[in-house]
Amino acid sequence: MALKKYNTTVTEFVLLGFSQSAKIQSILFFIFLTMYIITWLGNLAIIITVIYSPHLHTPMYFLANLAVIDISDCTVTALKMMWDLMSHTNSISYNWCITQMFFFHCTGGAVVFFLVVMDIDRYIAIYKPLQYLLIMNQEVCIGLVVGAWLGGFAHSIVQIALLIQLAFCGPNMLDNFYCDVPQVIKLACTDTYITELLMVCNSGLLLTLIFFILLISYTVILVKIRRHVTEGKHKALSTCSAQIMVMSLHFVPAMFIYDRPFQVSPVDKMTSILYTAITPVLNPIIFTLRNTEMKISIRKLIGKIMSSKITETK
């Protein structure tokens, strides 16, 4: 179904990407392909480990879902970017551009709300350890996961609803490697002042508010761990520090992009790489390296797979 265009004559946008040199594009293609494969392998390892390790279901249920979002999030931008680098093309239709922005903000919003969910999980684990399994039962966990996705959907649909009401009738060059609101909105041939303010409130200010709430929350949790927790103190500190690092990797670059009236800068492109390509690679590394329980479970799962392969060959 075609998206309705309000007096829009532009049928496609041209993505300037990183370089017009075919040689550089080929090098970048292999770099981003490698990162994309690592992202899939790392996050799949977490997902499979949680599925096949029953004792991980409660504490690591959210981590597995974050891995699913990471794969989805990077796929939205990576596939189109790698295709352009490989084929040396750089155009995207109006409808596909809008579609890419919808899924990009849907998964990105889901990540933000999911980090809030993980903070709630840690807060209950530290402050209500005896009631944790009762409070964070399967129904609650599923409800929180669905809520995070619905939050991302609501955020994205508001962005797109505001954007498709703008008319695009002139320039169509986007100085980026994917379609995103700050660049696209600047190409509209109507006054976008009110629309930009609404979008900044929906993205930048919301990100900033949630970031500082999470920062305060984790500070309170860390103080509680240091002063009162004795058993499992190292594990709790390791889990919280990993979540703080992942939270910062998601929030800080995104706030730089969206927390101001949309003034396109060359730095924006490099910042975008951080949370569209690099962060999804780092997330599974951070969580697995800083979570002893996850590392042990991955080793056990690999051991089971290897032993079953050996048995089959005998």
Summary of the structure (lengths in Angstrom):
residues: 314
radius of gyration: 21.4
end to end distance: 55.1
largest distance: 72.6
contacts: 996
relative contact order: 0.14
helix: 77%
strand: 3%
